[in-house]
Amino acid sequence: MSLSMYQASVPVFIRTLGQLSAILDKAAAYAEAKKINPQVLIQARLAPDMLPLSFQIQTATDTAKGCAARLAGIEMPSYADTEASFPELKARIAKTVTFLQGVSAAQIDSSEERNIVLKMGSREARFLGQAYLLTFALPNFYFHVTTAYAILRHNGVDIGKQDFLGNL
């Protein structure tokens, strides 16, 4: 049996976003236990020229919902990028998961050849659906989820590989 475009996208996003939400729970508990202002973690970054944890969460969710919407040929929901607390970041993840759960396999399967155009500043990137999913959306999604994990781990949150992967 071959792997469908749906199987390679929506369930992967939902599972990983669930793990990301659980990691944020650990970060919030860590901040509370250590008497650290949560903003310290939410605004943390790995390098001075890197964007903070909040941006990593926002971009991971944008990538997931954008990918599903583009592959399905449906309108992508727009979020304001104003999340400033762990509950707000978790709510954004939950809202994204709810959107993803509303996208069916029938909408995404057979999107391998769908033309996908991304506006990136003043330029456009053009893909066919399968290349978009495999060479742009999934790598970009995992980049931002991994960066969020690394920011929190670097700042002392007790998380490990199992937190990233979840129950297997």
N, C-alpha and C positions, 0 to 999 in steps of 0.2 A: 504494500500500500504506500502510495506517495504522500508526502507531507504537503498539506494545502497552505495557501497564503494565510488563511485565517489561523490555522494551527500554529504557524510560525510567527504570528503577530499578537493578536488580542489575548490569548491565554498567557503568553509570555509576559506581556505588559502587566496584566492583572496580577499575576503571581509576584513579579518583582516589585511592583508598587505596594503590594501587601507587605513585603519584607521591608521596604523603605519606611512604611508607616510604623512598623514594629521597631525599627531602629530609632525613629524619632521618639517613640515612647521611652526607650532606654536613655536617649539624650535628655529628655525632659526630667526623668527620674534622677539622672546623674546631676543635672543642674540643681535640682531641689536638694538632693542629699549633700552636695558640696557647697551649698549656699552661693551658687554662681548665678548671676543674672542671665536668664535664658538668651538675652540679646547677644551676649558674648559668643555663644555657640551659633546662633542664627546668623550673625554677621561674620563669623570666622571664615578664613580662607587659607589655603595652603601657601600662597605666595602673594606678595603685595599687589601684583598686577592681575590676580585671579579674582573672579567674582565669588561672592559669599555663598554659604550654605543655602540660604533662601533662594537665590538664583538657580542653584543646582536642582533644587526640588521643582521650582517653576518650569525649568527647561525640560526636565525629565517628563513631567506631566504634559507639557506642550508637545513634546515629541511623540508620546504615546497617543494622545488624542488626535494629533495632526496626522499621524501615520494611518490610523484606523479610518479617519474621515476621508483622507485622500484616496486610500485604496478602495473604500466603499463608494466614493463619488458623492459624498454627502457633506452638508455644512459642518464646519468645525466650530465647536463652541469657543468663545473667547473669554478669557479670564483677565482680571485687571492687574495682576502681579502686585498686589498690595499686602500680601501675607507677611505678618511681622511677629508671629508667635507660633509655638509648636502646635496648639490647637488649630490655628488658621492653616498652617502648612498641611496638617493631617486632613483637614476638611477639603483642601484642594485635591489631595490624593484621592480621597473618598469620592469626590465629585467626578474626578477623571475615571475612576473605576466604574462608577454608575454609568457614565457615558459609554465606556467600552463594553459593558455588559449589554447595552442596548444595540450594539452593532452585531449583526448576525453573520454567520459563516456564508450564507447565500449572498450577502452584500459584498464580501471581500474575496471569496474564492473566484477564480478566473480573472483576477486583476493583474496577473503577471505582465500583461502587455499594455495596461492602462498608462496613458501619458500623464506624468506627474511633473508639474512645474513649480519650483520653489523660488520665491523672490527672496534674495539674500542681499539686502542693501540695494545697491544700484545694479546688481547683476541677477541673472536667472540661472538656476541649475535645472537641467532637464533630465528626467529618468524615465525608464519604463518601470512599471510597478514592482516587479521582482528585484530589479537592481536597486530601486529606491529602498525597499524594505531591507535587503541584505547588505548593501554597501553604504547606506546613509542612516536610515532610521534606527535600526537596531544598534549599530556602533555608537551613534550619537546618544541614544537612550542609555546604554550601559556606561558610556563615558560619564554622564552626569550623575547617574546613580552611584557609580564607583567613586566619583569625586566627593559626593555627599558623605558616603561611608568614610572615606579617607580623612575628610575634614574632622568628622566627629571622633574617629579613632585617634587622630593626631592630637586632639584636644583632651584625650583621656577617657572618653566614653568606653566602657568595657564591652566592646563588641568584637566579634571575630568572624571568621569565614562562614561559620554556620548561621550567623545572623543574616549575612548577605544571601546565602543560598536557601535558607529555610529548611523545613523538614523534607527530606528526600524519600 
